Amino acid sequence: MADEKKSLQTLLTATDYRPPEGFSAFPSAIHHASTVLFKNVAALRARNWQEKSGYTYGLHGTPTTFTLEARLAEIEGGSHCLLAPSGLAAIAMINLALLKSGDDLLLPDNAYNPNRELAYWLQSDFGISSQFYDPMIGEQIGELIKPTTRLIWTEAPGSVSMEMPDVPAICRAAKAHGVPVALDNTWSAGLVFRAFEHGVDIVMQALTKYQSGGSDALMGAVITRDKALHRKIDTAHMRLGLGVSADDTYLVLRGLPTMKLRFDAHDASARKIAAWLKQRPEIAQVLHPALEDCPGHDIWKRDFTGAAGLFSVLFDPAYSETQTDRFIDSLKLFKIGYSWGGANSLAVPYRMTQIRRDWPHQGQLVRFNIGLEDVQDLINDLTQAFKSLQ
């Protein structure tokens, strides 16, 4: 009931009304908040922003973001989770939490290119040296670890060239030197590769991909088991002011119940199309970890229980970049765009000599995200586009 002692403007701004308790529904509630209210001054002074038992400010979490963090940690098999505005923001948060001037960073030569560019920036402007290693190096990575090495990145597989590294071997070598390993686990979505069980210390996920599934939200996550490591990253998270939208958080939460169903469908379709492309005379090699001739296939078979909808192909060197660009332009169902994990299929060309040292192949590389369209329709689309090569 309106309080007649209050002016209309105050009634528009403040109310004593509270909805009744007991409401329950399947979707998580969306809590929009920058300011968080405290019962009294004592409660304000007692609250710790690093503890998940309460709320201090919207940037440090609301029930919506806490819910997503808890669910992602559970899915991945971790204990702690932090959200970031994108996958790259999550990568930067890890780097800035663990590295300082004079430190050394190891990255695979097939790393996500923005991670590579970030490493160059850290080296040129912050005095953090970077070494790029052969993604298939395995336990021999120990020979590259310096006394100043503070972090090793790996990616399983490389999201363009698709080599599958021996993550357990890299982790064994890293642990012998006391260096944490961070894994970009976006390709597996945490569903078909149990990173922590294979020795990884930090898992990064681009929730933009399979967790969202709608090609409509940008978000990243950092998941850990070790509390001390989590606190270091959490401090960087706060210092950098990395917040996420409540609405975007809800979109990711909404995508989780169907994620494995979608992932399995992407996987099944991608394997069928990869096998079909392998028979095409225009294609020199299909780079899909589930195929026996893809680098690291034996490791994928040993450590993974499935595959994603993302893979690449190498065209016969007889076809020029102009021809393969025309092939992509001729596609109708496949659209041109970065990212993956959404319902729509994508095709993107890469100039590999610009992003990989000593790239051994001559043919043009095209990466495919296989969406949720009918497989035969996608094959028909590829078939008609191949005609443009002639």
C-alpha positions as CSV (number, residue, x, y, z in Angstrom):
1,M,0.0,0.0,0.0
2,A,1.3,3.4,-0.9
3,D,2.5,5.6,2.0
4,E,0.6,8.9,1.7
5,K,3.3,10.7,3.6
6,K,5.7,10.2,0.8
7,S,5.7,12.3,-2.3
8,L,4.8,10.8,-5.7
9,Q,8.5,11.2,-6.9
10,T,9.7,9.2,-3.8
11,L,7.1,6.5,-4.4
12,L,8.4,6.2,-7.9
13,T,11.9,5.8,-6.6
14,A,11.6,3.8,-3.3
15,T,9.2,1.2,-2.0
16,D,8.8,-1.0,1.0
17,Y,7.1,-3.7,-1.0
18,R,8.7,-7.1,-1.1
19,P,7.4,-10.0,-3.2
20,P,6.3,-13.1,-1.2
21,E,8.8,-15.9,-0.6
22,G,8.5,-19.3,-2.2
23,F,8.6,-18.6,-5.9
24,S,10.4,-21.4,-7.8
25,A,11.0,-22.0,-11.5
26,F,13.5,-23.8,-13.8
27,P,15.2,-20.7,-15.2
28,S,17.7,-18.8,-13.0
29,A,16.6,-15.4,-12.0
30,I,18.3,-12.4,-13.7
31,H,19.7,-10.0,-11.1
32,H,20.7,-6.6,-12.6
33,A,22.8,-4.8,-10.1
34,S,25.7,-2.4,-9.8
35,T,24.9,-1.3,-6.2
36,V,24.4,-4.0,-3.7
37,L,22.4,-3.1,-0.5
38,F,23.5,-3.9,3.0
39,K,21.3,-4.4,6.0
40,N,23.5,-2.1,8.2
41,V,27.0,-0.6,8.4
42,A,28.2,-3.6,10.4
43,A,27.2,-5.9,7.5
44,L,28.9,-3.6,5.0
45,R,32.2,-3.7,7.0
46,A,32.1,-7.4,7.6
47,R,31.6,-8.4,3.9
48,N,34.6,-9.7,2.0
49,W,34.4,-9.3,-1.8
50,Q,36.5,-12.5,-2.3
51,E,34.1,-14.7,-0.4
52,K,31.1,-16.2,-2.3
53,S,29.0,-16.2,0.9
54,G,27.7,-12.7,0.3
55,Y,27.5,-9.8,-2.1
56,T,29.5,-6.5,-2.1
57,Y,29.1,-4.9,-5.5
58,G,27.7,-5.9,-8.8
59,L,31.2,-6.2,-10.4
60,H,32.1,-8.9,-7.8
61,G,29.0,-11.0,-8.5
62,T,25.2,-11.4,-8.1
63,P,23.1,-14.6,-7.6
64,T,23.0,-14.9,-11.4
65,T,26.8,-14.8,-11.9
66,F,27.5,-16.9,-8.8
67,T,25.1,-19.6,-10.2
68,L,26.8,-19.7,-13.6
69,E,30.2,-19.9,-12.0
70,A,29.2,-22.7,-9.7
71,R,27.7,-24.7,-12.5
72,L,30.7,-24.3,-14.8
73,A,33.1,-25.3,-12.1
74,E,31.0,-28.4,-11.5
75,I,30.8,-29.3,-15.2
76,E,34.5,-28.9,-15.6
77,G,35.4,-30.8,-12.4
78,G,36.9,-27.7,-10.7
79,S,36.3,-25.9,-7.5
80,H,36.4,-22.2,-8.4
81,C,35.3,-20.2,-11.4
82,L,35.5,-16.6,-12.5
83,L,33.6,-15.0,-15.4
84,A,35.1,-12.5,-17.9
85,P,33.6,-10.5,-20.8
86,S,35.1,-12.8,-23.4
87,G,37.5,-15.7,-23.9
88,L,40.3,-13.3,-24.6
89,A,39.6,-11.3,-21.5
90,A,39.8,-14.6,-19.5
91,I,43.2,-15.3,-21.1
92,A,44.5,-11.8,-20.3
93,M,43.3,-12.2,-16.7
94,I,45.3,-15.4,-16.3
95,N,48.4,-13.8,-17.8
96,L,48.3,-10.6,-15.8
97,A,47.6,-12.6,-12.6
98,L,50.6,-14.8,-12.9
99,L,53.2,-12.8,-14.9
100,K,55.3,-9.8,-14.2
101,S,58.3,-8.1,-15.8
102,G,61.2,-10.5,-16.2
103,D,59.0,-13.6,-16.3
104,D,58.9,-16.0,-19.1
105,L,55.8,-17.4,-20.9
106,L,55.5,-20.6,-23.0
107,L,52.8,-20.9,-25.7
108,P,52.1,-23.5,-28.4
109,D,52.8,-22.4,-31.9
110,N,49.2,-23.2,-32.8
111,A,47.7,-21.0,-30.1
112,Y,44.6,-19.0,-30.6
113,N,46.0,-16.0,-32.5
114,P,44.7,-13.2,-30.1
115,N,46.6,-15.1,-27.3
116,R,49.7,-15.0,-29.5
117,E,49.2,-11.2,-30.1
118,L,48.7,-10.7,-26.4
119,A,52.0,-12.4,-25.7
120,Y,53.8,-10.2,-28.2
121,W,52.3,-7.1,-26.4
122,L,53.4,-8.4,-23.0
123,Q,56.9,-8.9,-24.4
124,S,57.2,-5.5,-26.1
125,D,55.6,-3.3,-23.5
126,F,55.9,-5.2,-20.2
127,G,59.2,-7.1,-20.4
128,I,57.6,-10.6,-20.2
129,S,59.5,-12.9,-22.6
130,S,57.6,-15.4,-24.7
131,Q,58.6,-18.7,-26.2
132,F,56.5,-20.5,-28.8
133,Y,56.9,-24.3,-28.8
134,D,56.0,-27.1,-31.1
135,P,52.5,-28.2,-30.0
136,M,53.5,-31.8,-30.4
137,I,56.6,-31.4,-28.1
138,G,55.1,-33.4,-25.2
139,E,57.3,-34.0,-22.2
140,Q,60.3,-32.5,-24.0
141,I,58.8,-29.1,-23.1
142,G,60.8,-29.4,-19.9
143,E,63.9,-28.5,-21.9
144,L,62.4,-25.1,-22.7
145,I,61.4,-24.2,-19.1
146,K,63.6,-21.5,-17.6
147,P,64.1,-20.5,-14.0
148,T,61.9,-17.5,-14.9
149,T,59.1,-19.5,-16.6
150,R,55.9,-18.8,-14.7
151,L,53.2,-20.1,-17.0
152,I,52.7,-22.6,-19.8
153,W,49.7,-22.4,-22.1
154,T,48.3,-25.2,-24.2
155,E,45.4,-25.6,-26.5
156,A,43.7,-29.0,-27.3
157,P,43.6,-29.0,-30.2
158,G,44.9,-25.9,-31.9
159,S,41.8,-24.1,-33.0
160,V,42.9,-23.6,-36.6
161,S,45.7,-26.2,-37.4
162,M,44.0,-28.8,-35.2
163,E,47.1,-30.6,-33.8
164,M,46.3,-32.5,-30.6
165,P,49.0,-32.0,-28.0
166,D,49.9,-34.5,-25.3
167,V,48.5,-32.5,-22.4
168,P,49.4,-35.0,-19.6
169,A,53.0,-35.1,-20.8
170,I,53.2,-31.3,-20.8
171,C,51.7,-31.2,-17.4
172,R,54.2,-33.8,-16.0
173,A,57.1,-31.8,-17.2
174,A,55.6,-28.5,-15.9
175,K,55.0,-30.0,-12.5
176,A,58.6,-31.2,-12.2
177,H,59.6,-27.5,-12.5
178,G,56.7,-26.1,-10.4
179,V,55.1,-24.2,-13.4
180,P,51.3,-24.1,-13.7
181,V,49.7,-25.2,-17.0
182,A,46.7,-23.3,-18.4
183,L,44.6,-25.0,-21.0
184,D,42.2,-23.5,-23.6
185,N,39.6,-26.2,-23.3
186,T,37.0,-24.4,-25.5
187,W,37.0,-27.1,-28.3
188,S,35.9,-29.8,-25.9
189,A,33.6,-27.5,-24.0
190,G,34.7,-29.4,-20.8
191,L,32.5,-32.3,-22.0
192,V,34.9,-34.7,-23.7
193,F,38.2,-33.9,-22.1
194,R,38.6,-33.9,-18.3
195,A,41.4,-31.3,-18.0
196,F,42.0,-31.4,-14.3
197,E,42.2,-35.2,-14.3
198,H,45.0,-35.0,-16.9
199,G,47.1,-32.6,-14.8
200,V,46.0,-29.1,-15.9
201,D,46.0,-26.4,-13.3
202,I,43.9,-23.7,-15.0
203,V,41.1,-24.2,-17.5
204,M,40.0,-21.4,-19.8
205,Q,36.7,-21.6,-21.6
206,A,35.2,-19.3,-24.2
207,L,31.6,-19.5,-23.2
208,T,30.8,-17.6,-26.4
209,K,30.9,-21.0,-28.1
210,Y,29.1,-24.2,-27.0
211,Q,27.9,-23.0,-23.6
212,S,26.0,-20.2,-25.2
213,G,25.2,-21.9,-28.5
214,G,23.3,-19.0,-29.8
215,S,26.0,-16.9,-31.4
216,D,24.6,-14.0,-29.4
217,A,26.8,-13.7,-26.2
218,L,30.4,-13.0,-25.5
219,M,31.9,-14.5,-22.3
220,G,34.8,-16.4,-20.9
221,A,35.5,-18.4,-17.8
222,V,38.6,-19.3,-15.7
223,I,38.2,-22.5,-13.6
224,T,40.7,-23.8,-11.0
225,R,40.9,-26.3,-8.2
226,D,43.7,-24.8,-6.1
227,K,42.4,-22.0,-3.8
228,A,45.7,-20.1,-3.7
229,L,45.9,-20.0,-7.5
230,H,42.2,-19.0,-7.6
231,R,42.9,-16.1,-5.2
232,K,45.7,-14.8,-7.5
233,I,43.5,-14.8,-10.5
234,D,40.5,-13.4,-8.5
235,T,42.7,-10.4,-7.4
236,A,43.5,-9.7,-11.1
237,H,39.8,-10.1,-11.9
238,M,39.0,-7.4,-9.4
239,R,41.9,-5.1,-10.3
240,L,41.0,-5.2,-14.0
241,G,37.4,-4.5,-13.3
242,L,36.1,-7.5,-15.3
243,G,32.4,-7.7,-15.1
244,V,29.8,-9.5,-17.2
245,S,26.2,-8.6,-18.1
246,A,23.4,-10.3,-16.2
247,D,21.5,-10.8,-19.4
248,D,24.5,-12.5,-21.1
249,T,25.0,-14.6,-18.1
250,Y,21.4,-15.7,-18.4
251,L,21.9,-16.6,-22.0
252,V,24.7,-18.9,-21.1
253,L,22.7,-20.4,-18.2
254,R,19.9,-21.0,-20.6
255,G,22.2,-22.8,-23.0
256,L,23.6,-25.3,-20.5
257,P,20.8,-27.8,-20.4
258,T,21.0,-28.5,-24.1
259,M,24.8,-28.1,-24.5
260,K,25.7,-31.8,-24.5
261,L,22.8,-32.6,-26.9
262,R,24.0,-29.9,-29.2
263,F,27.7,-30.8,-28.9
264,D,27.0,-34.4,-29.7
265,A,25.0,-33.4,-32.8
266,H,27.8,-31.0,-33.9
267,D,30.3,-33.9,-33.4
268,A,28.3,-36.4,-35.4
269,S,27.7,-34.1,-38.3
270,A,31.3,-32.9,-38.4
271,R,32.7,-36.4,-38.6
272,K,30.3,-37.3,-41.5
273,I,31.3,-34.2,-43.4
274,A,35.0,-34.6,-42.6
275,A,34.9,-38.1,-43.9
276,W,33.1,-36.9,-47.1
277,L,35.6,-34.1,-47.6
278,K,38.5,-36.6,-47.3
279,Q,37.3,-38.3,-50.5
280,R,37.2,-35.1,-52.5
281,P,40.0,-34.7,-55.0
282,E,40.2,-30.9,-54.3
283,I,41.2,-31.6,-50.6
284,A,44.7,-32.6,-49.8
285,Q,44.1,-33.3,-46.1
286,V,41.3,-33.0,-43.5
287,L,42.6,-31.8,-40.2
288,H,40.1,-33.4,-37.7
289,P,41.5,-35.1,-34.6
290,A,39.2,-38.1,-35.0
291,L,40.8,-38.9,-38.3
292,E,43.8,-41.2,-38.2
293,D,46.1,-38.9,-40.3
294,C,45.5,-35.8,-38.2
295,P,48.5,-34.9,-36.0
296,G,47.9,-36.2,-32.5
297,H,45.0,-38.5,-33.4
298,D,46.4,-41.2,-31.1
299,I,46.4,-38.7,-28.2
300,W,42.8,-37.7,-29.0
301,K,41.8,-41.4,-29.0
302,R,43.5,-42.0,-25.7
303,D,42.3,-38.9,-23.8
304,F,39.1,-37.7,-25.4
305,T,35.6,-39.2,-25.4
306,G,34.3,-37.1,-28.3
307,A,35.1,-34.3,-30.8
308,A,33.7,-30.9,-31.6
309,G,32.1,-29.5,-34.7
310,L,35.2,-27.6,-35.7
311,F,37.9,-28.8,-38.1
312,S,40.0,-27.6,-41.0
313,V,40.9,-28.7,-44.5
314,L,43.9,-28.2,-46.7
315,F,43.2,-27.7,-50.4
316,D,45.3,-29.3,-53.0
317,P,48.2,-26.8,-53.7
318,A,47.1,-26.6,-57.3
319,Y,44.3,-24.2,-56.1
320,S,45.2,-20.6,-55.5
321,E,44.0,-18.4,-52.7
322,T,41.8,-16.6,-55.2
323,Q,40.1,-19.9,-56.1
324,T,39.6,-21.0,-52.5
325,D,38.2,-17.6,-51.6
326,R,35.8,-18.0,-54.5
327,F,34.8,-21.4,-53.2
328,I,34.0,-19.8,-49.8
329,D,32.1,-17.0,-51.4
330,S,30.0,-19.5,-53.4
331,L,28.8,-21.3,-50.3
332,K,25.1,-20.6,-49.4
333,L,24.4,-22.4,-46.1
334,F,27.9,-21.9,-44.8
335,K,28.4,-18.3,-43.7
336,I,31.7,-16.4,-43.4
337,G,32.5,-15.5,-39.8
338,Y,34.8,-16.3,-36.9
339,S,33.9,-18.3,-33.8
340,W,32.1,-21.6,-33.6
341,G,29.6,-23.6,-31.5
342,G,26.5,-21.9,-32.9
343,A,23.7,-23.5,-34.8
344,N,24.9,-22.1,-38.1
345,S,27.7,-23.5,-40.2
346,L,30.7,-21.2,-40.9
347,A,33.7,-21.2,-43.2
348,V,36.8,-19.1,-42.8
349,P,40.1,-19.0,-44.8
350,Y,43.5,-18.6,-43.0
351,R,46.8,-17.4,-44.3
352,M,48.8,-19.9,-42.2
353,T,52.3,-18.5,-42.9
354,Q,51.2,-15.3,-41.1
355,I,50.2,-17.1,-37.9
356,R,52.5,-20.2,-37.7
357,R,56.3,-20.5,-37.9
358,D,57.6,-23.0,-40.3
359,W,54.1,-24.0,-41.6
360,P,54.9,-27.0,-43.7
361,H,51.9,-27.2,-46.0
362,Q,51.4,-25.4,-49.4
363,G,47.7,-25.8,-49.8
364,Q,45.2,-23.1,-48.7
365,L,43.6,-23.8,-45.3
366,V,39.9,-23.3,-44.6
367,R,38.3,-23.9,-41.2
368,F,34.7,-25.2,-40.9
369,N,32.3,-24.9,-38.0
370,I,29.6,-27.5,-38.6
371,G,26.3,-26.3,-37.3
372,L,23.0,-28.0,-36.7
373,E,21.7,-27.9,-40.3
374,D,20.9,-31.2,-42.1
375,V,24.2,-33.0,-43.1
376,Q,23.1,-33.7,-46.6
377,D,22.1,-30.1,-47.2
378,L,25.6,-29.0,-46.1
379,I,27.2,-31.6,-48.3
380,N,25.1,-30.4,-51.2
381,D,26.2,-26.8,-50.5
382,L,29.9,-27.8,-50.5
383,T,29.4,-29.8,-53.7
384,Q,28.0,-26.8,-55.6
385,A,30.8,-24.6,-54.2
386,F,33.5,-26.9,-55.4
387,K,32.3,-26.2,-58.9
388,S,33.5,-22.7,-58.6
389,L,37.1,-23.9,-58.4
390,Q,37.0,-25.0,-62.1
